[in-house]
């Protein structure tokens, strides 16, 4: 087997395992989320939504773009890894202390006394996650996604089960704190156990400068992204009820649980693989086209299908107290259509080593996003105005990102639209078929949901076959070996 065939085989296996990892762990987390949502109140999720702002910002500052810098580097040694590890830990401890000392002021700002203690405990995740950042990078760089899948699934099941027990016993919002803290603890512990990499406590300035030259632009860009993504939480948390923030937070978690596994699995596998061909634009473009079509083939029907089935899903799975969140979720599903396209196009900037463009693009995109938010607030369009503004923002973001793919590898916006238009049309027809069933009297919500799923899947597969969408065959080829791999007997 030649080098290209070996890399292709490893890439396909990596993508399958990565997809199983992200889908499996997200599916388990989603099930846990559903159980917890039935036991807890929207108010509890509103508190966690506020805490998450500070956690996400701390995570970005701790990473500082070093993870992508390490993955992109062709030659990385012990001093590089150790330098990044020491930096991660130093920043994480510093940020936790700042969060701990400012927790009372934050709780007063949001007028939530309970928030102070939650911040102090929840913030420990920053330190625990930092301890496993380099371990995760090493596994990713080596395309060891099967190990990551096992780690994430185990951590999700154990932490989720304990959290549900806490919720049943009446611990309220602390059940969610326990869930996230234990998940991160188990994940980091297993990373260290399976990877067996040990840092040397020597900080190398040359390694730091080399990696930070690439990473600092990603750092600034990611900080801006986190602030922008969470401005909705700040506005809703400050201007509306905590329950309204809970509706938004939980709806966002569920929509992200559906959209991000696809985008992240594709990004996680394609980045280290495409980085190997960063100097061959022709091969890069051809691989990139296949990645986009494959991700859209899965992402579009999933998100549109969920939007179509949202009314019955929320009634059945979350309960009556969450019905007001249905409209939130449907709008967020539309915004999620552009997430895969957005992330994959940004990936090309990193593959080509253009973190400078990554920063410029992000600044431009977020300035548009902030302008949209300002317009919504200025005209007092309310929460739904904010949500539709998010859809509009992602729409503009995609076109901006795609313009740079044309510049770097010759893959234009028109080519991308031409490549995905058939899939988009088939997905829309499928969603219309499923949504129309909401107006048919089935007498039972479970029968309605099962009917929507059956009709949606059947219509999508049939139309994909009739319109000769190649990705139908590709997905079959990728997924067919999985049952055999799972159930095959190991030789004695």
C-alpha positions as CSV (number, residue, x, y, z in Angstrom):
1,X,0.0,0.0,0.0
2,X,1.5,3.3,-1.0
3,X,1.7,6.4,1.2
4,X,-1.4,8.1,-0.3
5,X,-3.6,5.0,0.1
6,X,-2.4,4.4,3.6
7,X,-3.2,8.0,4.5
8,X,-6.6,7.8,2.8
9,X,-7.4,4.6,4.8
10,X,-6.2,6.2,8.0
11,X,-8.2,9.4,7.3
12,X,-11.5,7.4,6.6
13,X,-11.0,5.4,9.8
14,X,-10.2,8.6,11.7
15,X,-13.3,10.3,10.4
16,X,-15.5,7.4,11.3
17,X,-14.1,7.1,14.8
18,X,-14.3,10.9,15.2
19,X,-17.9,11.0,14.0
20,X,-18.8,8.1,16.4
21,X,-17.0,9.9,19.2
22,X,-18.7,13.3,18.7
23,X,-22.1,11.8,17.8
24,X,-21.9,9.2,20.6
25,X,-20.8,11.5,23.4
26,X,-23.2,14.2,22.3
27,X,-26.0,11.7,22.0
28,X,-25.4,10.5,25.6
29,X,-25.0,14.1,26.8
30,X,-28.3,14.9,25.0
31,X,-30.1,12.0,26.7
32,X,-28.7,13.1,30.1
33,X,-29.8,16.7,29.2
34,X,-33.3,15.5,28.5
35,X,-33.5,13.6,31.8
36,X,-32.1,16.6,33.7
37,X,-34.4,19.1,32.0
38,X,-37.5,17.1,33.2
39,X,-36.1,17.3,36.8
40,X,-34.8,20.8,36.8
41,X,-36.2,24.3,36.1
42,X,-35.4,26.7,33.3
43,X,-34.1,29.1,36.0
44,X,-31.3,26.5,36.8
45,X,-30.2,26.4,33.2
46,X,-30.3,30.2,33.1
47,X,-27.7,30.3,35.9
48,X,-25.4,27.8,34.1
49,X,-25.8,29.8,30.9
50,X,-24.3,32.8,32.7
51,X,-21.4,30.8,34.2
52,X,-20.6,29.3,30.8
53,X,-19.7,32.7,29.4
54,X,-16.8,33.0,31.8
55,X,-15.8,29.3,31.4
56,X,-15.6,29.5,27.6
57,X,-13.6,32.7,27.7
58,X,-11.2,31.2,30.2
59,X,-10.8,28.1,28.0
60,X,-9.9,30.2,25.0
61,X,-7.3,32.2,27.0
62,X,-5.8,29.0,28.4
63,X,-5.4,27.4,25.0
64,X,-4.2,30.6,23.3
65,X,-4.2,29.0,19.9
66,X,-1.4,26.5,20.9
67,X,-3.5,23.4,20.2
68,X,-3.9,24.3,16.5
69,X,-0.3,25.4,16.4
70,X,1.0,22.0,17.7
71,X,-1.3,20.0,15.4
72,X,-0.2,22.0,12.3
73,X,3.5,21.6,13.0
74,X,5.0,18.7,11.1
75,X,7.9,18.2,13.7
76,X,7.0,18.5,17.4
77,X,9.2,17.4,20.2
78,X,9.1,17.1,24.0
79,X,10.2,20.6,24.7
80,X,7.3,22.0,22.5
81,X,4.7,19.9,24.3
82,X,6.1,20.7,27.8
83,X,6.3,24.4,27.1
84,X,2.6,24.5,26.1
85,X,1.6,22.4,29.1
86,X,3.3,24.7,31.6
87,X,1.8,27.7,29.9
88,X,-1.7,26.2,29.9
89,X,-1.5,25.4,33.6
90,X,-0.1,28.8,34.6
91,X,-2.8,30.7,32.7
92,X,-5.6,28.4,34.0
93,X,-4.7,28.8,37.7
94,X,-4.4,32.6,37.2
95,X,-7.8,32.8,35.5
96,X,-9.5,30.7,38.2
97,X,-8.2,32.9,40.9
98,X,-9.5,36.0,39.1
99,X,-12.9,34.3,38.7
100,X,-13.0,33.2,42.3
101,X,-12.2,36.8,43.6
102,X,-14.7,38.5,41.3
103,X,-17.5,36.0,41.8
104,X,-19.4,38.3,44.2
105,X,-19.3,41.3,41.9
106,X,-20.6,39.1,39.0
107,X,-23.5,37.7,41.0
108,X,-24.5,41.3,42.0
109,X,-24.4,42.4,38.4
110,X,-26.9,39.7,37.3
111,X,-28.8,40.0,40.6
112,X,-28.4,36.3,41.3
113,X,-27.0,35.6,44.8
114,X,-26.7,31.9,44.1
115,X,-24.3,32.6,41.2
116,X,-21.4,33.4,43.5
117,X,-20.8,29.9,44.9
118,X,-21.6,28.3,41.5
119,X,-18.9,30.3,39.9
120,X,-16.3,29.3,42.5
121,X,-16.9,25.6,42.1
122,X,-17.7,25.5,38.4
123,X,-14.6,27.4,37.6
124,X,-12.4,24.5,38.7
125,X,-13.1,23.0,35.3
126,X,-10.6,25.6,33.9
127,X,-7.7,24.0,35.8
128,X,-8.8,20.4,35.2
129,X,-9.2,20.9,31.5
130,X,-5.8,22.6,31.1
131,X,-4.1,19.5,32.5
132,X,-5.4,17.5,29.6
133,X,-5.0,19.9,26.7
134,X,-1.7,18.7,25.5
135,X,-2.7,15.1,26.0
136,X,-5.7,15.6,23.7
137,X,-3.5,17.3,21.1
138,X,-1.1,14.4,20.9
139,X,-4.0,11.9,20.4
140,X,-5.5,14.2,17.7
141,X,-2.1,14.6,15.9
142,X,-1.7,10.9,15.8
143,X,-5.3,10.4,14.6
144,X,-6.1,8.3,17.7
145,X,-9.8,9.0,17.6
146,X,-11.0,5.6,18.7
147,X,-9.3,6.2,22.1
148,X,-10.9,9.6,22.3
149,X,-14.3,8.1,21.6
150,X,-13.9,5.6,24.4
151,X,-12.8,8.3,26.8
152,X,-15.6,10.7,26.0
153,X,-18.4,8.1,26.1
154,X,-17.2,6.8,29.4
155,X,-16.9,10.3,30.9
156,X,-20.4,11.2,29.6
157,X,-22.1,8.2,31.0
158,X,-20.5,8.3,34.5
159,X,-20.8,12.1,35.0
160,X,-24.4,12.2,33.6
161,X,-25.6,9.3,35.7
162,X,-24.2,11.0,38.9
163,X,-25.8,14.3,37.9
164,X,-29.2,12.7,37.4
165,X,-29.0,11.1,40.8
166,X,-28.2,14.5,42.3
167,X,-31.2,16.1,40.5
168,X,-33.5,13.3,41.8
169,X,-32.2,14.1,45.3
170,X,-33.1,17.7,44.9
171,X,-29.7,19.4,44.4
172,X,-31.1,21.7,41.6
173,X,-28.5,23.7,39.7
174,X,-25.7,21.9,41.5
175,X,-26.6,18.8,39.5
176,X,-25.5,20.6,36.4
177,X,-22.3,21.8,38.1
178,X,-21.5,18.2,39.2
179,X,-22.1,16.9,35.7
180,X,-19.7,19.2,34.0
181,X,-17.0,19.1,36.6
182,X,-17.0,15.3,36.8
183,X,-17.0,15.0,33.0
184,X,-13.9,17.1,32.7
185,X,-12.2,15.3,35.6
186,X,-12.8,11.8,34.0
187,X,-11.9,13.0,30.5
188,X,-8.6,14.5,31.7
189,X,-7.7,11.5,33.8
190,X,-8.3,9.1,31.0
191,X,-6.3,11.2,28.5
192,X,-3.3,11.0,30.9
193,X,-3.8,7.3,31.5
194,X,-4.1,6.2,27.8
195,X,-1.6,8.6,26.3
196,X,1.1,8.1,29.0
197,X,2.9,11.4,28.0
198,X,4.6,13.1,30.8
199,X,5.8,16.8,30.8
200,X,9.2,17.9,31.7
201,X,9.1,21.0,33.8
202,X,11.2,23.2,31.6
203,X,9.8,26.2,29.8
204,X,11.5,26.7,26.4
205,X,11.3,30.3,25.2
206,X,12.2,29.4,21.6
207,X,9.3,26.8,21.4
208,X,6.9,29.3,22.9
209,X,7.8,32.0,20.4
210,X,7.6,29.6,17.5
211,X,4.1,28.4,18.4
212,X,2.7,31.7,19.7
213,X,3.6,33.4,16.4
214,X,1.0,31.2,14.8
215,X,-1.4,30.9,17.8
216,X,-1.8,34.5,19.0
217,X,-3.9,35.5,16.1
218,X,-6.2,32.5,16.7
219,X,-6.3,33.6,20.4
220,X,-7.6,37.1,19.6
221,X,-10.0,35.7,17.0
222,X,-11.4,33.1,19.4
223,X,-11.8,35.6,22.2
224,X,-13.8,37.8,19.9
225,X,-15.9,34.8,18.8
226,X,-16.7,33.8,22.4
227,X,-17.7,37.3,23.4
228,X,-19.9,37.6,20.3
229,X,-21.5,34.1,20.8
230,X,-22.3,34.9,24.4
231,X,-23.5,38.5,24.0
232,X,-26.9,37.0,23.6
233,X,-26.6,35.3,27.0
234,X,-25.5,38.7,28.5
235,X,-28.4,40.6,27.0
236,X,-31.0,38.0,27.8
237,X,-29.6,37.4,31.3
238,X,-29.5,41.1,32.1
239,X,-32.7,42.3,30.3
240,X,-35.1,39.4,30.6
241,X,-36.0,36.7,33.1
242,X,-33.6,33.9,34.1
243,X,-36.3,31.5,32.8
244,X,-36.1,33.1,29.4
245,X,-32.3,32.7,29.5
246,X,-32.9,29.0,30.5
247,X,-35.1,28.5,27.4
248,X,-32.4,30.0,25.2
249,X,-29.5,28.1,26.9
250,X,-31.2,24.7,26.8
251,X,-32.4,25.2,23.2
252,X,-28.9,26.2,22.2
253,X,-27.4,23.1,23.9
254,X,-29.7,20.8,22.1
255,X,-29.2,22.4,18.7
256,X,-25.4,22.4,19.2
257,X,-25.6,18.7,20.3
258,X,-27.1,18.0,16.8
259,X,-25.0,20.3,14.7
260,X,-21.5,20.4,16.2
261,X,-20.8,16.6,16.2
262,X,-20.8,16.8,12.4
263,X,-18.9,20.0,12.1
264,X,-16.3,19.1,14.8
265,X,-15.7,15.5,13.6
266,X,-15.1,16.8,10.1
267,X,-12.9,19.7,11.3
268,X,-11.0,17.5,13.8
269,X,-10.0,14.9,11.2
270,X,-9.6,17.0,8.1
271,X,-7.3,19.6,9.8
272,X,-4.4,17.3,10.6
273,X,-4.8,15.4,7.3
274,X,-5.3,18.4,5.0
275,X,-2.3,20.1,6.7
276,X,-0.1,17.4,5.2
277,X,-1.1,18.7,1.7
278,X,-0.9,22.4,2.6
279,X,1.5,23.0,-0.3
280,X,-0.5,21.2,-3.0
281,X,-3.5,23.4,-3.8
282,X,-5.0,21.1,-6.3
283,X,-5.2,18.1,-4.0
284,X,-6.3,20.4,-1.2
285,X,-9.2,21.8,-3.2
286,X,-10.4,18.3,-4.3
287,X,-10.3,17.0,-0.7
288,X,-12.0,20.1,0.5
289,X,-14.9,19.8,-1.9
290,X,-15.5,16.2,-0.8
291,X,-15.4,17.3,2.9
292,X,-18.0,20.1,2.4
293,X,-20.4,17.9,0.4
294,X,-20.2,15.1,2.9
295,X,-20.7,17.3,5.9
296,X,-23.7,19.2,4.3
297,X,-25.3,15.9,3.3
298,X,-25.6,14.9,7.0
299,X,-25.9,18.4,8.6
300,X,-28.7,19.9,6.5
301,X,-31.3,17.0,6.9
302,X,-30.5,16.6,10.6
303,X,-31.1,20.3,11.4
304,X,-34.1,20.8,9.2
305,X,-35.6,17.6,10.4
306,X,-35.2,18.6,14.0
307,X,-36.8,22.0,13.3
308,X,-39.8,20.2,11.6
309,X,-40.2,17.8,14.6
310,X,-39.5,20.3,17.3
311,X,-43.1,20.8,18.6
312,X,-43.6,17.1,19.3
313,X,-40.0,16.6,20.5
314,X,-40.3,19.2,23.2
315,X,-43.7,18.0,24.4
316,X,-42.5,14.4,24.7
317,X,-38.9,14.7,25.8
318,X,-38.7,17.9,27.9
319,X,-42.2,18.3,29.3
320,X,-44.8,21.0,29.4
321,X,-42.5,23.5,31.2
322,X,-40.2,23.7,28.1
323,X,-42.8,24.2,25.4
324,X,-42.1,28.0,25.2
325,X,-38.6,27.1,24.2
326,X,-39.8,25.3,21.0
327,X,-39.6,28.5,18.8
328,X,-36.2,29.3,20.2
329,X,-34.9,25.9,19.1
330,X,-36.4,26.0,15.6
331,X,-34.7,29.4,14.9
332,X,-31.4,28.1,16.2
333,X,-31.7,25.1,13.9
334,X,-31.8,27.4,11.0
335,X,-28.6,29.2,12.2
336,X,-26.9,25.8,12.6
337,X,-27.3,25.1,8.9
338,X,-24.3,27.4,8.3
339,X,-22.1,26.1,11.2
340,X,-20.5,23.3,9.2
341,X,-19.8,25.5,6.2
342,X,-18.5,28.2,8.4
343,X,-16.1,26.0,10.3
344,X,-14.8,24.1,7.4
345,X,-14.0,27.2,5.3
346,X,-12.2,28.7,8.3
347,X,-10.2,25.4,8.5
348,X,-8.6,26.2,5.2
349,X,-7.1,29.4,6.7
350,X,-5.4,27.3,9.4
351,X,-4.3,24.6,7.0
352,X,-2.6,27.2,4.9
353,X,-1.0,28.8,7.9
354,X,-2.8,32.1,7.5
355,X,-3.7,32.8,11.1
356,X,-3.3,36.5,10.2
357,X,-6.3,36.2,7.7
358,X,-8.1,34.1,10.4
359,X,-8.0,37.1,12.7
360,X,-8.9,39.6,10.0
361,X,-11.9,37.6,8.8
362,X,-13.1,37.1,12.4
363,X,-12.9,40.8,13.1
364,X,-14.8,41.7,10.0
365,X,-17.5,39.0,10.7
366,X,-18.0,39.9,14.3
367,X,-18.2,43.6,13.5
368,X,-21.2,42.7,11.3
369,X,-22.6,40.5,14.0
370,X,-22.3,43.2,16.7
371,X,-23.9,45.7,14.3
372,X,-26.9,43.3,13.9
373,X,-27.2,42.9,17.6
374,X,-27.0,46.6,18.1
375,X,-29.8,47.1,15.6
376,X,-32.0,44.5,17.3
377,X,-31.5,46.1,20.7
378,X,-31.9,49.6,19.4
379,X,-35.2,48.8,17.7
380,X,-36.3,46.8,20.7
381,X,-37.0,43.6,18.7
382,X,-36.9,41.3,21.7
383,X,-35.5,37.8,22.1
384,X,-36.8,36.5,18.7
385,X,-35.2,39.5,17.0
386,X,-31.9,38.4,18.6
387,X,-32.3,34.9,17.4
388,X,-33.1,35.8,13.8
389,X,-30.2,38.2,13.9
390,X,-28.0,35.2,14.8
391,X,-29.3,33.4,11.7
392,X,-28.5,36.5,9.5
393,X,-25.1,36.7,11.1
394,X,-24.1,33.1,10.3
395,X,-25.4,33.7,6.7
396,X,-23.1,36.6,6.1
397,X,-20.3,34.8,7.9
398,X,-20.4,31.9,5.5
399,X,-20.0,34.1,2.4
400,X,-17.1,36.0,4.0
401,X,-15.3,32.8,4.8
402,X,-15.9,31.2,1.4
403,X,-14.4,34.2,-0.4
404,X,-11.1,33.4,1.2
405,X,-11.3,29.7,0.1
406,X,-11.4,31.1,-3.4
407,X,-8.4,33.3,-2.7
408,X,-6.3,30.5,-1.1
409,X,-7.2,27.3,-3.1
410,X,-9.4,28.5,-5.9
411,X,-12.7,27.2,-4.5
412,X,-15.2,29.9,-5.2
413,X,-18.5,30.7,-3.5
414,X,-20.4,29.8,-6.7
415,X,-18.6,26.5,-6.9
416,X,-19.5,25.7,-3.3
417,X,-23.2,26.7,-3.8
418,X,-23.3,24.6,-7.0
419,X,-21.8,21.6,-5.0
420,X,-24.4,21.8,-2.2
421,X,-27.5,23.1,-3.9
422,X,-28.9,19.7,-4.7
423,X,-28.4,18.5,-1.1
424,X,-30.1,21.7,0.2
425,X,-33.1,21.2,-2.0
426,X,-33.6,17.6,-1.1
427,X,-33.2,18.4,2.6
428,X,-35.8,21.2,2.3
429,X,-38.3,18.9,0.7
430,X,-37.7,16.3,3.3
431,X,-38.3,18.8,6.1
432,X,-41.5,20.1,4.5
433,X,-42.8,16.5,4.3
434,X,-42.0,15.9,8.0
435,X,-43.4,19.2,9.2
436,X,-46.7,18.8,7.3
437,X,-47.4,15.8,9.5
438,X,-47.8,18.1,12.5
439,X,-51.2,19.0,11.1
440,X,-52.4,15.4,10.8
441,X,-54.2,13.9,13.8
442,X,-52.4,10.8,15.0
443,X,-53.9,10.6,18.5
444,X,-50.5,9.9,20.0
445,X,-47.3,12.0,20.0
446,X,-45.1,9.0,19.9
447,X,-46.8,7.7,16.8
448,X,-46.5,11.2,15.3
449,X,-42.7,11.4,16.0
450,X,-42.1,7.9,14.7
451,X,-44.0,8.7,11.6
452,X,-42.1,12.0,11.0
453,X,-38.8,10.2,11.4
454,X,-39.8,7.3,9.1
455,X,-41.2,9.6,6.4
456,X,-38.2,12.1,6.7
457,X,-35.5,9.4,6.3
458,X,-37.4,7.6,3.5
459,X,-38.0,10.8,1.6
460,X,-34.4,12.0,2.0
461,X,-32.9,8.6,0.9
462,X,-35.3,8.3,-2.1
463,X,-34.7,11.9,-3.3
464,X,-31.0,11.5,-2.9
465,X,-31.1,8.4,-5.0
466,X,-33.3,10.0,-7.7
467,X,-31.2,13.1,-7.9
468,X,-28.0,11.0,-7.9
469,X,-26.3,12.6,-5.0
470,X,-23.0,10.8,-4.7
471,X,-22.7,11.3,-0.9
472,X,-25.5,8.7,-0.4
473,X,-23.1,6.1,-1.6
474,X,-20.1,7.6,0.3
475,X,-22.0,7.6,3.6
476,X,-23.0,4.0,3.0
477,X,-19.4,3.0,2.3
478,X,-18.2,4.7,5.5
479,X,-20.9,3.4,7.8
480,X,-21.3,-0.2,6.4
481,X,-18.1,-1.5,8.1
482,X,-19.0,-0.2,11.5
483,X,-21.4,-3.0,12.6
484,X,-18.8,-5.6,11.4
485,X,-16.1,-3.8,13.4
486,X,-18.3,-3.6,16.5
487,X,-19.5,-7.2,16.5
488,X,-16.5,-9.1,14.9
489,X,-14.9,-11.6,17.2
490,X,-11.3,-11.0,18.2
491,X,-9.0,-14.0,17.5
492,X,-8.2,-16.0,20.6
